[in-house]
Amino acid sequence: MNIVILCKSWNHKKVIEIVQALHAQELRVRGIIALAATPPRINLAQAVRKAHEHGLAHIMLAHFFSNNFDRHDHPHEFVAVNGVHPTHSRNGQWQIEKNHLSQPTIAEYARRQQIEMVSVRDLNSIACANALQQMRTDILLFGGVPIIRGNILTVPKICTLNVHMALLPEFRGMNVAEWSIFTGAPVGVTVHQVDSGVDTGAILYRETINVANCNSIAAMRARVSRQQHLVLAKCARLLVEKKLTLTPQQKAGGKQYYLMHEKLRKIVERRLAKGYQSNMDC
């Protein structure tokens, strides 16, 4: 059974967690196809300020950048230096984030695990479709991707799966974990087939997640993220064993959500800080 992960090349943590979850289910990843991005524009003054804020002034930023921009295979992929990793912020700029452990790039991790990795400039391209065909893809898993078109979705022999950070069909779209809390609904995850719509494919599995002791959006999202990768791997195993039943979605049965305004995010933060409990069944 050939399982392939489609992802963005900078989604290190997500992809590595999916691979590890699949290994725990005794499933091996045949390959990874990653979107290669152009090198991001770095606000050097902001990076220096962030370094000082985190007590990391002793790190030579020149050394940091040379270790990242001189990467000939994937110049856009950043690695942590002394536990510091740059991440993309909400406003499109780059910021420095202090991690407990250095995070390998997807390319590095794939090499260690002997997983074939292909980088493409467009996940909807002929190059991507050809790579999927060459890997003889049976099951395609999404590891954080833009909208994928039909020419890619029709390549896998069995299906394409995605895990969604909310319960479908009620919550489609963006910031759906936050919208779940804002509307008083349970927080959860859904594994579904991917079709030409946005979060409209047939449902394989739904699971609610207790976030009562998550006192911030960051803590809540971290818990949901960890659980969704475990659930995705479990569904891949059940799909291989032909033990899953597909439940088609009714497109009119849910609502499309969009990026949440900062003022509404603050309301969600306050609810989480008080210990969030859903007030309805979903």
Secondary structure, DSSP 4 states (H G I P E B T S, - for coil): --EEEEEETT-HHHHHHHHHHHHHTT--EEEEEEE--PPPPP-HHHHHHHHHHTT-TTS-HHHHHHHHHT-SS-TT----BTTEEEEE-TTS-EEEEE-SS----HHHHHHHTT-EEEEES-TTSHHHHHHHHHTT-SEEEEES-S---HHHHTSSSSEEEEEESS-TTTEEESSHHHHHHHTTPPPEEEEEE--SSSS-SPEEEEEE---TT--SHHHHHHHHHHHHHHHHHHHHHHHHTT----BPPPGGGSEEE-PPPHHHHHHHHHHHHT----SS--
